[in-house]
Each structure stands twice: as structure tokens, then as C-alpha cells.
Amino acid sequence: MTSGRDPIDFTDAGPHAAGRSLDVRWIHGSESARHNTDPEIQVHHYDEHTVVLRQNMAVNYEAPFLFLLFGDERAVLLDTGATASPAYFPLRRVVDELVARWLERHPRTGYRLLVLHSHGHGDHVAGDAQFAGRPDTVVVDAKLATVREFLGLGDDPDRPALLDLGGRVLSCLAGPGHHEAAITYYDPFTGFLLTGDTVYPGRLYVADWDAYVATIDRLIAFAAAHPVSHVLGCHIEMTDRPGVDYPIRYTYQPDEPPLQMTVGQLRDIRRALDEVAARPGRHVFDDFVISYDTH
């Protein structure tokens, strides 16, 4: 337990769950990686207790987004990016600075950090080792059994687990289809539905068709019962032109669409899945590409 002053009431989301603007100009690489001047990590404070991070595209073309959410007793970092080296990707230093500044504004002792993941692919777990030995920190391995046990996810995939950060309680939904251990996190304080690589403006790689369809159905049903402000995945791969994505390994994406998607776009994905009907291949739609490989 933490102690100190300034308890935070996360139960009254007010305008947060209705959705603040996410009109952000994200770092998006440069024509010459050698001359790139972007920070290694872009830091955007959505609000006092919510931070969105993006990795420099010149360091790794995946340029994943990460999320740092502060609760009354602990913070959670969702994903650790695509690069292990702190020299090129100083995630631990940036997170330590953000936590220290938050604690200056909201003093308490015994404050903890939890590191979780949207799923276990390498561009989302590479920085885990940077947090080894950090005091008051738990890093949860992204393997299916470990994640399910830690979160308390049972056999019913439609029953979310709850993760309490201290008054800020996230719902954790099983989300297989892209990756067997994929988790979608819902934060009622902001209204964020954090979908990892399951849903984002880019190439939606489907590994297990039936599981992916069931996950999209689950997200649509969940969103119908909860106020969702933004659907936030971990990448941007589309251009701002309908149906046009950036080539893989591009390190310069000057014409990106917004990161945030809508519940309506979740329904668009579901209609697209019906249209694709489990046919292998690359299937292009205005806001995303469905890529299904049976091999």
C-alpha cells in the first residue's frame, strides 16, 4: 500500500471518458535516418495521469506506441517497445522521469510500477530487460499462461479480468487472433480501448481466423456497454489516403492518419471480415488492411 496525501478519485471520469482531443503530430521519421532529429521517445500527456509514448521510427521502423497509466497505488506501462538497448531506446530513463515528476505532484511512498503487454511479439517486449532490478516493479512475461494467471483470466473469454491500479480499475479482455496472448485493456477513466496489434490503422495480421473474428465481436459488444472515447492500437501503417499503406520497413511516414480509431471502425472491421470470409491473402479497405496467412 502507498501512503501520503492527495488521494485521486478515478471513479468520476467526467470529461475524460467523453474523450479529450488526441490531435497530436506524432514523430514519423525522416527522409534520412542519419539526419533524424526526433527524440528517441515522444511523450504526450493526454491528461495528468495518462501518457502516450511513441518510439522513434529511425531507431526501429515499427515505431510502436506505448501507454503509461497512473493509479493511486501503482502505474502500469503497457508494452516496452521494439529496441532492447537503452542507449538507442532509453525507455527506463523516460519512464523513471515521468514517474518521478508524477510523484512530485502527487506525493506518496511505496509507489509501484507494473509492466504488462498488449501481446508477446518482439516489437512490444524488447525493452523488458531495462526494468530488471527496478525497485517496486513487476514485469509480467507476455506468455499466455503467465499473463492469464497474473490477470486472473478464466476460461470464459467473454469475462474480463479487473486490474486495480488504486482506484483506477482496468478491464482486461482476452483478445487472441493476432497473437494467442493478446490482451485488450479498457480504462474507464479515459475511455481508452487499448487494442495492441488487434486493431489499429494499418495491416491487421490475422494468425487464427476464428479467434480473431470472436475477438472483434467481443470488442464490439464490450464497446456497446461501455463509453469508449478512443480505440487505440500500437502502430500507424496507413497513409491518409484511403486504402494506401506505407511499405513495410519504411522509416518516413509524413502523411499518417490519426492513431485513434472509433467504435464505428470496429464495426467496419467486422463487416470486412465477413467480406473476406477467411480467404488467405491481403485484403485492402479504406482504413486498414486485413492480412491472413494460413501457413
C-alpha positions as CSV (number, residue, x, y, z in Angstrom):
1,M,0.0,0.0,0.0
2,T,1.1,3.5,-0.7
3,S,0.9,6.3,1.9
4,G,0.9,10.0,1.5
5,R,-1.6,12.8,0.6
6,D,-3.6,13.7,-2.4
7,P,-5.9,10.7,-3.0
8,I,-7.1,10.7,-6.5
9,D,-10.8,10.0,-7.4
10,F,-10.7,8.0,-10.6
11,T,-14.4,7.0,-10.3
12,D,-15.6,10.3,-11.6
13,A,-14.2,10.3,-15.2
14,G,-16.3,13.3,-16.2
15,P,-15.0,14.7,-19.4
16,H,-12.2,12.2,-19.6
17,A,-14.3,9.3,-20.7
18,A,-16.1,11.5,-23.1
19,G,-12.8,11.9,-24.9
20,R,-10.2,14.6,-24.9
21,S,-8.6,15.6,-28.2
22,L,-5.8,13.4,-29.5
23,D,-4.9,15.7,-32.3
24,V,-1.2,15.0,-32.0
25,R,1.5,15.4,-34.6
26,W,3.4,12.2,-33.8
27,I,7.0,11.8,-34.7
28,H,7.0,9.9,-38.0
29,G,10.6,9.5,-39.1
30,S,12.6,11.5,-41.7
31,E,13.8,11.1,-45.3
32,S,17.3,10.5,-43.9
33,A,17.6,8.3,-40.8
34,R,21.1,9.6,-40.4
35,H,19.8,13.2,-40.0
36,N,16.8,12.3,-38.0
37,T,16.3,14.8,-35.1
38,D,13.3,13.3,-33.4
39,P,13.6,12.3,-29.8
40,E,14.2,8.6,-29.1
41,I,10.7,8.6,-27.5
42,Q,7.9,11.1,-28.0
43,V,6.0,11.8,-24.8
44,H,2.4,13.1,-24.9
45,H,0.4,13.8,-21.8
46,Y,-3.2,13.0,-22.6
47,D,-4.1,14.2,-19.1
48,E,-2.5,14.4,-15.7
49,H,-2.5,10.7,-15.2
50,T,-2.2,9.3,-18.7
51,V,0.8,9.3,-21.0
52,V,1.1,8.1,-24.6
53,L,4.7,7.3,-25.9
54,R,5.9,6.6,-29.4
55,Q,9.3,5.2,-30.3
56,N,11.5,6.9,-32.9
57,M,11.0,5.4,-36.3
58,A,14.6,6.0,-37.2
59,V,15.6,3.6,-34.4
60,N,13.0,1.0,-35.3
61,Y,10.6,1.2,-38.3
62,E,7.8,-0.4,-36.2
63,A,7.6,2.9,-34.2
64,P,5.3,1.3,-31.7
65,F,3.1,3.3,-29.2
66,L,3.2,2.6,-25.5
67,F,0.9,3.7,-22.7
68,L,1.7,4.7,-19.1
69,L,-1.3,4.9,-16.8
70,F,-1.1,6.2,-13.2
71,G,-3.3,4.9,-10.5
72,D,-3.4,5.8,-6.8
73,E,-1.1,3.0,-5.7
74,R,0.8,2.0,-8.9
75,A,1.3,2.8,-12.5
76,V,1.2,0.4,-15.4
77,L,3.3,0.5,-18.5
78,L,1.7,-1.3,-21.4
79,D,4.5,-2.6,-23.8
80,T,8.2,-1.9,-23.8
81,G,8.8,-1.2,-27.5
82,A,10.9,-2.6,-30.3
83,T,14.5,-2.0,-29.1
84,A,16.4,-3.5,-26.2
85,S,19.3,-1.1,-26.0
86,P,18.8,1.8,-23.5
87,A,21.4,3.7,-25.5
88,Y,19.1,3.8,-28.5
89,F,15.8,3.5,-26.7
90,P,16.0,4.9,-23.2
91,L,12.6,3.7,-22.0
92,R,13.6,3.0,-18.4
93,R,15.0,6.5,-18.1
94,V,12.0,8.2,-19.6
95,V,9.6,6.2,-17.5
96,D,11.6,6.8,-14.3
97,E,11.5,10.6,-15.1
98,L,7.7,10.5,-15.8
99,V,7.0,8.6,-12.5
100,A,9.3,10.9,-10.5
101,R,7.5,14.0,-11.9
102,W,4.1,12.5,-11.2
103,L,5.2,11.7,-7.6
104,E,6.3,15.3,-7.2
105,R,2.8,16.4,-7.9
106,H,1.1,13.5,-6.1
107,P,3.4,12.5,-3.2
108,R,3.1,9.1,-1.8
109,T,5.5,6.4,-0.6
110,G,5.8,2.8,-1.8
111,Y,4.6,3.6,-5.3
112,R,4.9,0.7,-7.6
113,L,5.3,0.0,-11.4
114,L,3.7,-2.8,-13.3
115,V,4.9,-3.7,-16.8
116,L,2.4,-5.6,-18.9
117,H,2.0,-6.1,-22.7
118,S,-0.6,-6.0,-25.4
119,H,0.9,-9.3,-26.7
120,G,4.2,-11.1,-27.0
121,H,5.7,-10.1,-30.3
122,G,9.2,-8.7,-30.2
123,D,8.4,-5.1,-31.0
124,H,6.3,-4.9,-27.9
125,V,8.6,-6.7,-25.4
126,A,12.1,-5.8,-26.4
127,G,12.6,-3.3,-23.6
128,D,11.6,-5.6,-20.7
129,A,15.1,-6.2,-19.5
130,Q,15.6,-2.4,-18.9
131,F,13.2,-2.8,-15.9
132,A,15.0,-5.8,-14.4
133,G,16.0,-4.9,-10.8
134,R,14.0,-1.7,-10.7
135,P,12.7,-1.3,-7.2
136,D,8.9,-1.8,-6.6
137,T,8.5,-3.2,-10.1
138,V,6.8,-6.3,-11.5
139,V,7.4,-7.2,-15.1
140,V,4.9,-9.8,-16.3
141,D,6.2,-12.1,-19.1
142,A,4.0,-11.9,-22.2
143,K,3.5,-15.7,-22.5
144,L,-0.1,-16.9,-22.5
145,A,-0.1,-18.9,-19.3
146,T,1.8,-16.2,-17.3
147,V,-0.5,-13.4,-18.4
148,R,-3.7,-15.4,-17.8
149,E,-2.5,-16.3,-14.3
150,F,-1.4,-12.9,-13.4
151,L,-4.5,-11.1,-14.6
152,G,-6.8,-13.8,-13.3
153,L,-8.4,-14.5,-16.7
154,G,-10.5,-17.6,-16.6
155,D,-11.8,-20.0,-19.2
156,D,-14.6,-17.7,-20.3
157,P,-13.1,-15.3,-22.9
158,D,-16.1,-13.0,-22.6
159,R,-15.5,-12.4,-19.0
160,P,-12.9,-9.7,-18.5
161,A,-10.4,-9.6,-15.6
162,L,-10.1,-6.5,-13.5
163,L,-6.7,-4.8,-12.8
164,D,-6.8,-2.2,-10.0
165,L,-4.1,0.4,-10.1
166,G,-5.5,2.0,-6.9
167,G,-8.9,3.4,-7.7
168,R,-8.2,3.2,-11.5
169,V,-9.6,-0.2,-12.5
170,L,-8.8,-1.5,-15.9
171,S,-10.8,-4.2,-17.6
172,C,-8.6,-6.8,-19.3
173,L,-10.1,-8.8,-22.2
174,A,-8.7,-11.8,-23.9
175,G,-8.0,-10.9,-27.5
176,P,-6.5,-13.8,-29.4
177,G,-6.4,-13.9,-33.2
178,H,-3.3,-11.8,-33.9
179,H,-1.4,-13.4,-31.1
180,E,-2.6,-16.1,-28.6
181,A,-1.8,-14.0,-25.6
182,A,-3.1,-10.7,-26.9
183,I,-5.0,-8.6,-24.3
184,T,-7.2,-5.5,-24.8
185,Y,-7.2,-3.1,-21.9
186,Y,-10.1,-0.8,-21.2
187,D,-9.6,2.3,-19.0
188,P,-12.9,3.8,-17.8
189,F,-11.2,7.0,-16.7
190,T,-10.1,8.0,-20.2
191,G,-12.5,5.8,-22.1
192,F,-9.5,4.3,-23.9
193,L,-9.9,0.8,-25.5
194,L,-6.3,-0.2,-25.9
195,T,-6.2,-2.9,-28.7
196,G,-2.5,-3.5,-29.3
197,D,-2.0,-5.0,-32.8
198,T,-5.5,-6.4,-32.9
199,V,-7.0,-3.1,-34.2
200,Y,-5.0,-0.1,-35.5
201,P,-4.8,2.0,-38.7
202,G,-2.6,-0.5,-40.5
203,R,-2.1,-4.1,-41.5
204,L,-4.1,-6.3,-39.3
205,Y,-2.2,-9.6,-39.3
206,V,-4.6,-12.5,-38.5
207,A,-3.0,-15.7,-37.4
208,D,-6.1,-17.5,-36.1
209,W,-9.2,-16.5,-38.2
210,D,-11.9,-17.8,-35.9
211,A,-10.3,-16.4,-32.8
212,Y,-9.8,-13.0,-34.4
213,V,-13.5,-12.8,-35.5
214,A,-14.6,-13.7,-32.0
215,T,-12.3,-11.1,-30.5
216,I,-13.7,-8.3,-32.8
217,D,-17.2,-9.5,-31.8
218,R,-16.2,-9.3,-28.2
219,L,-14.8,-5.8,-28.5
220,I,-17.9,-4.5,-30.3
221,A,-20.1,-6.0,-27.6
222,F,-17.9,-4.5,-24.9
223,A,-17.9,-1.1,-26.5
224,A,-21.7,-1.2,-26.7
225,A,-21.9,-1.5,-23.0
226,H,-19.1,0.9,-22.0
227,P,-18.2,4.5,-23.0
228,V,-15.3,4.3,-25.4
229,S,-13.6,7.6,-26.3
230,H,-10.8,6.3,-28.5
231,V,-9.8,2.9,-29.9
232,L,-6.0,2.9,-29.7
233,G,-3.7,0.4,-31.2
234,C,0.1,0.3,-31.2
235,H,1.1,1.3,-34.7
236,I,0.2,3.6,-37.6
237,E,0.9,2.0,-41.0
238,M,-1.7,3.6,-43.3
239,T,-1.3,6.8,-45.2
240,D,-4.0,9.5,-45.0
241,R,-5.2,8.3,-48.5
242,P,-8.0,5.6,-48.3
243,G,-6.6,2.1,-48.9
244,V,-3.0,3.1,-49.1
245,D,-0.5,1.8,-46.6
246,Y,3.2,2.6,-46.2
247,P,5.5,-0.2,-47.4
248,I,7.0,-2.4,-44.6
249,R,10.2,-1.1,-43.2
250,Y,9.6,2.4,-44.3
251,T,11.1,4.9,-41.8
252,Y,9.4,8.0,-43.1
253,Q,5.7,8.4,-42.8
254,P,4.8,12.1,-43.2
255,D,1.2,11.6,-44.2
256,E,-0.2,9.4,-41.4
257,P,-3.8,9.3,-40.3
258,P,-4.6,9.7,-36.6
259,L,-3.7,6.9,-34.2
260,Q,-7.1,6.9,-32.7
261,M,-9.9,4.9,-34.3
262,T,-13.6,4.7,-33.4
263,V,-16.1,2.1,-32.4
264,G,-17.7,2.6,-35.9
265,Q,-14.4,1.5,-37.4
266,L,-14.5,-1.7,-35.2
267,R,-17.8,-2.4,-36.9
268,D,-16.2,-1.7,-40.3
269,I,-13.5,-4.3,-39.5
270,R,-16.3,-6.8,-38.6
271,R,-18.0,-6.2,-42.0
272,A,-14.7,-6.5,-43.7
273,L,-14.1,-9.9,-42.1
274,D,-17.4,-11.1,-43.4
275,E,-16.4,-9.9,-46.9
276,V,-13.0,-11.6,-46.7
277,A,-14.6,-14.8,-45.5
278,A,-11.3,-16.4,-44.3
279,R,-9.7,-16.1,-47.8
280,P,-6.0,-16.0,-47.4
281,G,-4.2,-13.0,-48.7
282,R,-4.0,-9.3,-48.4
283,H,-7.4,-7.5,-48.4
284,V,-7.4,-3.7,-48.7
285,F,-10.0,-1.4,-47.1
286,D,-10.1,2.3,-46.6
287,D,-8.7,2.5,-43.1
288,F,-6.9,-0.8,-42.7
289,V,-5.6,-3.9,-44.5
290,I,-6.5,-7.4,-43.4
291,S,-3.7,-9.9,-44.0
292,Y,-4.5,-13.5,-43.4
293,D,-1.8,-16.2,-43.9
294,T,-2.7,-19.8,-43.2
295,H,0.9,-21.0,-43.3
